[in-house]
Amino acid sequence: MERGELLRRLAAQLAERRPGHPLRVGIDGPSGVGKTTFAGDLASAVRATGRPVRHIDSDGFHHVRAFRYRQGRTSPRGYYEDAYDFDSLRDLVLVPLGSGGSRRCATKVHDLVSDAVERRWADVPGEAVVIFAATFVQRGELRGFWDEVIHLDAPESVAQGRGVERDADALGGAAAARAAYESRYTAAYRIYEAEERPAERASVLIDHTDPRVPEILRAGDRTT
């Protein structure tokens, strides 16, 4: 399916959901699969339906470097367990946006460039759709707080290849980026896949092998 058409269909589906509080949408999938771009495009498509949208950038929900790398810079378990501040995501975003919540949530708790703890806040309308994309959003401590989870799927080699191309400059060249993915990022996703079965549990499963022509493989309820 052409990308624009898929986004419009998915946006219309989300716009119909009215749980009585902001609709909390998580997007996950392997590193390099295209989550951040997809989230931004989906936010635009939902906005076009007339629903207010808040796209929260996952870069603002990392732990400080000392915590992120406490298990070593190449540790896949360290990336899986320590990269993101999911306690803050749950307590400062998902809970206040849920049933009976204040609707005031954090949009950022950490600055990735300066490594400073930095909290920013926003009031979110009750009818808003809130989109957050990051690997591991279906970890156990978060799973019950999403209203919808979209999983982008692609063969490991495809996702890793895109990630290496995207991150080569930041990681010191293609060879260094490939090594980082193989030892840390892709390896961490394998842990997540084995422990949480994210593709199986997501409410929406999308084949994102070719981002230009993604396909919805499943659009239904999540499993527990």
N, C-alpha and C positions, 0 to 999 in steps of 0.2 A: 504494500500500500504506500502511496506517496506520503512523504512525511507530514506535509501540511494537513492532509485529510485525516491522518491518524491523530494528530494533535487536536484537531477540531472535534473529532468524535470523542476522544478521551476527555477533553475539556467540557463538552456538553454532558457527558456522564457525571463528571465531578460536580458540575454546576447544579445538577438535579438533586444532589445529596444535601439534605438540610437536617443535621443531627441535633439542632438546638444550641449549638455552639460552633466556633470556627472549625471548619473541616481540616483535620490534621493529616497531611499527605506526606508520606515518606517515600523516597526513591532510593533504591540501592542496586547493587550489581558490582561486578569485579572492577578493580582499579583500571582505568583506561577505557571503560566501555562507553563513556559519554554522558554520565549522570548530570554534571553541572550544566552543560549546554542544553540537555533535554529539559531540565528543570526550568531554566530560563525561558525556553520556547513554550513549555506548557503553561507557565505563568502568564505569558502574553496571550495565549489562546484562551485561557480561562477569563482573563480580563476582558477579552472581546465579547464574552457572553454577558457581561454586565455585572458579574460578581466581583467584589473587591478581593484583591490578592496580596499576600505578603510572602515574598520569596526570601527565606532566611539563608544566608551564605554559611556553609559548614566550616569555612576557614575561620570563622569567629568562634568556633566551639572546639578548639584544640586545647590540650593541656600545655603547660609551659614546657620548654625544651628539656629541662632537667627531669621532668616526669616522663615525657614522651620517650626519652632514650635511656631510662633507668635500667632496662634489660639489654641495652646495647643497640647500636645504630643499625645493625643488620638483623635484629631479632624479629622474626615474623610474629611470635607470640607477643612481643613487646608492642608491635604496631597494632595488633588486634585488641589488646587489652588497654593500652596506654595512650594511643594517639589522640582520641577524642574525649572530651569532657561530657560524657553522656549523662552523668548525674545532673549536671547543670541543664542539659537539654531537657531531661525529664522534669526536673523540679521547677525550672524557670521558664519553660516554654510549653511543654505538652500538658502538664497538670493545670496551669492557670488558663489554658485555652480549652480545657475539657469541661465536662458538665459541672456546673456550679463554680467554675473558676472566675478569677477576677478580670480576665481578658487582657490583662497587662502582662507582657512577656518580655524576656530578654531577646534582643536581636543579635547580641554579640557579648561574649564574656572574656575574650582574649584576642590580642592583636598578634597575628602570625609573624609579621615583619619585626616588630620591636620586642616581641615576647613578653609584653606587659599584660597583666590582668586588667581588662578594661570592659566594664559592663555598660551596655546601652539598652534602652528600653523603648517600647512602643505600646500604645493601646490599639487593640485589634477589634474591628467590628464583629459582632456575633455571627454575621452572615459571610464572613471572609473565608477564603480558601488559603491555607498556609502550607507552603511547600518547602521541604527540607530534603536535600540530597546528600548522601554520604554512604560509603561502604559501611556495613555492619548495623544499619538502622533497625534490623530485626533481632538484635541481641536480646536475650531474655528480659533484662531490666527495662527495655523499651517496648517490647512487643505489644503489650496490652494497651498502649497509649495512642496508637495510630488509628485513624478512622479508615484510611486506605493506604496500602503499600503497593508501589509500582516497582517491579523488578525488571531491570534491563539485562538481558542475557546475550552472550556471544561466546564463541569458542575461546578458550584461554589464550591461544596464540594470537587471535585477532585483537582481543582487548589489550593484551600486554604489548603488542606491536604498536597500537595507537598510543598507549601510555608512554612508551619509550620515545616515540617521535615527539610527543607533546613536551616531555620533561627533560629531554636530552640536554638542552642548554642549562637548565637549573641544576642538573645533577652531574655536570662535568663531562658531557659528551654521550654519544649513543652507547658506547661500550659500558660506561659506568652506570648509565640509566638502566640498561638491560640487566646488569648484575644486581642493581638495587631491586628491580622488580622481581627477579628470580629468587633472591634471598629473603626479601622482606614483604613487598606489597602483594605479589601474586601468591606467595606462600601463605601470607596471613589470610587471604581470601579463601584458600583451601581449608584452613582451620574453621573459618566462619561457615563455609558450605557444609562441612562435616558435622558441626555442632548444632547449627540452627536451621538447615535446609531452607534457605531464603527463597529460592525459586518456587519451591513447593508451597510455601506458606503465604506468599504474596497474593493480594487480591487481583492484581493485574500483572500478567507476565507478557513481556514484549521481547521478541527477537530483534536485537539491535546490532546484528552482525554487519549490516550495511545501514548506517544512519539515514541514508537518503530514502530507503524503502523499508522502514521497520514494519513488523507485523505483530498484531495482538494475538498471542497464543491462548490467553485465558483472560477473561474479565468477569470475575465473580467474587464470592466471599473468600476471605482468608481462612486458612486452617490455623489451629492453635498450636 
